[in-house]
């Protein structure tokens, strides 16, 4: 094919929340135009992601999917794809994989790419959901031309699930530090939520889901608060698990020390306010929040799970602790409270690694390059 020809790409994603996958798609589609692509995004839910795409000026549409076996939605999506005539359909997430792969086949789209952002069993606590989603993945995954794994950990997971290695490319997520640097001196978050400027602040930025380990963060916070009564804690994000999180805050006696903000359209001021980001996940396909904290030179304490050890070198660019171990998490938090200079050193080192290995420009260029190589392989 002509190297200079622009590529038409339709991304398909649920969009019913704003997590790491949505953040990735937003930044990727904002930049793909500079790399010879014309992206369009289709969401299966109207809020909140569709609105955010429109506000960013990215062409977007909604094809509502009422339930996992909504075949009418599949037909509506196929009709939209025939209208848009993309060369590539790029799916993100289990529902989007199912409907996107089938609709792409019905619309005769030549190439289907699937990005895998997380480990499927960890995303669905219900055994029935795990069984159903695992079945739909096994049945429809042969319709995907090529898989993008957001980390080596995810690449190994796909290979263990039977995907041939030659059909897997690891492309790390990336961010643009310049987008975050404007928040470096922003003090609005502490003012907005009544957090004293001198109070040490630990935070978790994640969707409210059991896999993110909020329970262990709050258990650790209780221990830290016993030693440092001035310490404060913040939980940024939304999700179905919010009632359980609120209950834990009350149970652990943290109601006057822990704030749950709900969904924030822009988390920049929250990161700027933190003294340390905590990632207490039980599994993590990548760990985009670690990069976001690093962009502002903030230290990160994270669990040693999934791809996090690919991003964080223990004692060099952050601190790693065992998962589901609130005692170890608390000890790491206390370590940084007792030695703030170490936190500053870790944050500065993490930012250097971010600039070298995890730039958004690299992610976009690798993705666009893969698109072209797949189309060339199709003749």
N, C-alpha and C positions, 0 to 999 in steps of 0.2 A: 504494500500500500504506500501511498505518498506520505513521506515523513512529515510534510508540512500540513497535511490535512488536519483540520480540527476534529476532535472526537466528541461524539455525543454520548453522555453517560447519565443514566438515571440511578440514583441512590434510593434504596427503599429501607425505611427504618420505622419502628413503632412510633416513637416520638411522644409517648404518653408520660414521659419523665425527662429530666435533663441530667443524665449521668455522663459517664466517661465516653460512651459510644456516641451520644448526641453531640458532646463537645468536640469529639474527633471529626464527625461529619461536618459540623458547622465550619470549623477551621479549614478542613480539607477542601470543601466546596468553595470557600471564599478564595482559595489560592489556585485551584485547578485551572481557572481561566488563563492564568499567566503561563501555564504549561501546555497550552494547545488543546484544552478540553472545554466543552460546554456542558456544565453539570446541571442537573435538575433533581430535586428531592421529592419523593412521595412519602408522606406520613400515613400511618394507619390510625392515628388518633389526632384530634385537632389541637389539643393543648398538652404541654406548653410549647413543644418544639416548632410546630408549623408557624405559629405567630413569630417566634424568634427568627426563623429563616426569612420570613417576609420582611421583618424589620431590618434584617441584614442585606436585603436586596437580592436574595438568592431565589431563583425560580422554584416554586414549590406547589404541591397539590396535596389534597387529602383524599384517600380512598378508605372510608371507614370499614374496619374489620370488627364485626360485632362479637365474634367468638373464633376459636381456632379453626373451626371447620366451616367458615363462612365462604362457601364456594361462589356466592354472588359477588363478593369482594374480589375474588380471583378473576372472575370474568370482567368486572369493571376495570381492574388494573390492566388486564390484557388489552382491553379496548383503548385505554390511555396509552399504553406502550405502542400500539399500532399507530396512534396519532403522533406520538413523539418520535417514533422510529429511531431509537437509540442503537448504537453499535454495541454498547455494553450495559448490562444491568448489574448493579453492585448492591448486595444485600447485607444487612446488619441486624442480627438478632433472630431468635427462633421463629417467631411469627412471620417476620419479613422474609426469612429464608424460605419458609413453606410457600407463602403466597407469591413471592417474587420469582422463585425458580419455576413454579408451574406457569405463572403468567408469561414469563419470558419465553418458555417453550411454546405456549399457545400463540405468542406474537412473533415467533421466529427470530428472536434476538440472538445474534451469533455467539456472543460471549457472556457468560455469567460469572461474576466474581463474588465470593463471600468472604467478608472479614469476620473472623472469630475473635471476640473481645473478652470472653470469659469461659470458664469451665461449666458446661451445661448442668451437671448434677447439683452444683453448689448454688445455682441461681433459683432452683425450685425446691423448697423444703418439703412440699407434698409429694409422697411417693407416686400418686396418680399422675400429677403433672410431670414428674420426671419420666415416668413410663411413656406417657403420650408424646411428650416433646422429643424424647429419645427415639421413639418410633418414627415420627415425622422426619427427623433429621436423617435417620438411616435410609428411609425410603427416597427422600428427595436429594440427598447430597450428591448422587451421581449426575444430577443435572447441573451442578456447578463445574465450570471449566477449570477454575483455579481458586485456591484458598489463600487469603492473607492472614497470617498469624501475627498478632500485635506484640509477640514476645517469643523467645526461644521456648519458654515453658509451654505456651499455647501450641507452638509447632510440634513439640513432643507429644502433647495430648492428642492432637489430630492424627499424628502418625500411629500412636497406640490404638486409636479408634479405627484404624484401617485405611486412612487416606494415604495414597502413595506419596512418598517424599517429593517426587518430582512435581506434584500438584500443589505444593506448599511453599510459600515465600514468606519469610519473616521480615516485616517492615514495622519498626518501632513507631509508636505514636511520638509526636513531637509538638513543641509549643514555640511560640515566638516571644522571647523574654521582653521585647519592646512593648508588647501589649500589656505587660504586668508592671513594668518599671514606673509607669505613671502613678501607680498606687503606693509606691514605696513610702511616702511621707503622709499618706492619707490617715487622718485620725478620726474619721467620721463614724467608723463602726463602734468604737468604744463609747463615743458620745451617744450614739443612737440607742445602744443597749445598756447604758448606765454602768459601764465597766471602768473602774478607776484607772487612770493612765499609768500608775505605777504597779498595778496588780499583774503578777505573772499569769499569762493566758495560754492554756493548752486547748487545742481544738481538733475536731474531726470534721472533715468535709466529705460527705458521702450520702448516697441515697439511704433511706431508712429501711434496711433489710437485714435479717439475721446474719447473712454472710459477712456483713461489714463489722461485726463484733462490737456493736455499741455497748453491750452488756459488760464486756471486759474493760472497755474504756472507762465506763462509769464506776466499776469496781475499783479500778486503779485510782480514779479521781478521788474516791472516798478515802483511800489510804493517804494520798498526797495531801488532801485537805486537812487530815489529822495532824500532819507535820508542818504544813505551811497554810495556816488559816486564810492568808491573803490571796492564795491562788484562786483563779477562776477558770471555768471550763465552758466551752461553747460547742454546740452540735449544729452544723450547717447542712441542710438538705431536707428533702421530703420523701414520703413513701408510705406504704401500707403499714409499716411497723411502728408508726408514731405513737400509738396508744401504749404499746409495751415500753417504748423509750421513756415516755412521760411517767409511767408507773415506776420505772427503775430510778428515775431522778428523785422521785418522792421517797421511795423505799430506802435509798442510800443516804437520805438526809442532805441532798445537794440542791434543794429548791432555791436556796438563796445564793448559790455559787455557780450553778450551771444554767446556761441559757440555750434554748432550742429555737433557732431563728426561723425554721421552715425554709421554703425554697427562696433562694436569692438569684435574681436574674444575673447579677454580676457579683462574683465572690471576691473580687480583687480587694476591696476594703477589709473583708474578713481576714484574708491572708496577711494583709499589712498589719493588722492588729495583733496577730499571734506572736507569741514567743517561741512556740514549737507546734508543728503539725503532728498529729498522731494518726497512724493508719493501723487499726486494730483488726484488720480483716482475717477471716478464716481461709479465704482464697482470693487471689487477685490476678486477673489476666494480664494486667499491665501495671497500673498504679499512676494514672495521670496526675493525681493530686500531688504526688511527690515532686513532679517536675514543676508544677505551679508554685509550690512552696519554695523550691530551689531558685526559681526565677527572681524571687525577692530575698534570696539569701537566708531563708528561714530553715532551721534544723528540722529534721524529720526523725521520728521514732516509728518504726514499722515492724510488723510481724514478718518472720522469715517464712513466707509462703509464696507460691506462684512465681510471678516474675519480679517481685520486689528485690530479691538479691541480685537480679540483673541490673537494677537501677541504683541500688544503694550498697556501698561497700561498708561493712560494719566497722565503726570506729574511725572511718575516713571521710565518708560523705553522709553519714547518718548513723543511727543505732538500730540494730536488729534484735528482736526478742522472739521467743517461741510464741506460737499462736495459742489463744485460749488460756493465757497465763497472766492474770491481772497482777500477780505479785511481781513478775519480771517487768511488766509494763510500768508499774509504779516505781520500781527501782530505777529504771531508765529515766523516768520523768524527774525523780528526785535528784538523780545525778546531774541533770542539766540545771536544776534549780540551785544546787550547791556549787556549780561551776559554770556560770553564764558564759565565760570566755570560751569554754569548749563548744557550747552551742553556736556561738558566732563563727568559730573555726569550721565546724561541720557544715554550716549553712554556706559559707564562702566556697568551700571545696565542692559542695554539691552544685553550686552555680557554674563553676568552671567545667564540670563534667557535662552539665546540661548543654552548655554552649558548644561543646565538642561533639557530643554523641546524639543529642536528642532535639535537633533543630526542626522546626516545622517545614522549612524549605526542603530539607533532606527527605522528610516523609512524603511531601507532595511530589517531588521529583521522582522518587522511587516508585510511587503509585502510578504516576502518569507513564513512566517507562515500562512498567509491567503491562498496563493497558495496551500500549503499542506493540509490545512483543507478543502478546496473546493474539491480537488481531492479525499480525503478520504471520503467526503460526497457522492461522485459519486460511491463509492464502490470499 
